[in-house]
Amino acid sequence: MSHDRPPDETTPRGFATRAIRAAARQPQVDQRPTAVPIYQTATFTSDTADELGAILVDERPGYAYSRVDNPTTSALAEAVAELEGAETGFSLASGMAAVHATLVSLAGAGERIVATRAVYGSTRSLLAGLLTRLGIATEWVDITDHGAVERALGAVPTRLLYAETISNPTIVVADHRALAAIAHRHGVPYVVDNTFASPYLCRPIELGADLVIESGTKYLAGHSDVLAGVVVGDRARIDAIRAIQIDTGGTLSPLAAFLVLRGLPTLALRMERHSATAGALAAWLERQDGVARAFHPSLQSHPQHALAGRQLAAFGGMLAFELEGGRDAGRAFVDTLTLTERTASLGSVHTIVAHPASTTHRQLDERGLAEAGIRPGLLRASIGLEDPDDLLDDFGRALAAARSAGTPRAAALAAAGPR
Ligand SMILES: *Cc1c(COP(=O)(O)O)cnc(C)c1O
């Protein structure tokens, strides 16, 4: 390895000057690194003031400041764009930074968004809270009711249709071909959050979507150790999203981009294994006493089973199921599990089982839960990469505990007060 020390740098300098210059000498690397390096730098140096100016105003390509562009974060965006079949992409600090920049790049005060009612919690909060306060209204629709979507898009000025490929709480699958066609008939872009599927299971761009958002935090990275977001689509729309990010600063760090890039080569293998284990658990759960219903696109009983078979390469790692014993059974199930993580999030090597009624929605009474479309005994599982037999075993014991906790006798005891 040689360094780019110029021959004329022989003038004696003070220690501080030498330290600053010495620490910034770039290694000259004649062979290409196999992995994308982490370009951990805020700034990039140009040869002339003119060059720097031209880069800063996008007159010529290049790097000037990492809030604008960075080689590692751009490499991630381009890699995801390629896997999604999109022209280009942009990466941001988190999935929510990507959702926010995308929505405000398309809609402004006095305009409307039509969005799926079965939407990720923070996206709901963004639409119903901040964006509503800033004058952007959202009309919520049942995304499986295409007539309702059509009617909602008829109201002007609507700026976009927003859906998720696979969504909570009951693992609803959106029909991208049909929804893109409806959106385009009304002259608006179709925007899809593809996080639960990942580009291995589904590539919405190929089915007509205009912009696709991924929380890189989930399956793309896959190991619960980094936050990231990516949005892909055509160059003009991505440029508009980049402009929002430059002004709002939801910048992805180069290290985070590196960690997500590290997940991509194993995405296919992981998604196949997540899907196979989730399918086996869903089929098993559906046959058990104490389970009212299981929701996984692989099940014949799933309302969008046929659509999922056409649209998804495999049925995915997310499943939901409803215990007959209600809230107590749900809590007992989660607390009995030994192999899973009691946490939020999804799309990880770890299996994560969540009980909305005692965690994210605990403040709601039975009526509030019903309004949110969540039964008290509903559990959501992001199936990890553990050995399937070990998970079956753990779920079996948890279900036995849930059955005794959810019996009328147990419920009566619990109502009688603390023991
Ligand atoms: C997690 C998630 C997000 C937000 O991603 P963050 O990286 O946590 O900001 C958005 N949409 C869906 C469907 C998600 O699961």
The ligand as an ORCA input file, in Angstrom:
! r2SCAN-3c Opt
* xyz 0 1
  C     -40.592     -1.057     10.649
  C     -41.463     -0.607      9.560
  C     -41.412      0.715      9.096
  C     -40.517      1.752      9.708
  O     -39.184      1.391      9.620
  P     -38.088      1.933     10.678
  O     -36.810      1.485     10.064
  O     -38.416      1.316     12.001
  O     -38.239      3.409     10.732
  C     -42.248      1.080      8.066
  N     -43.095      0.194      7.517
  C     -43.178     -1.068      7.935
  C     -44.151     -1.984      7.288
  C     -42.377     -1.523      8.963
  O     -42.462     -2.789      9.380
*
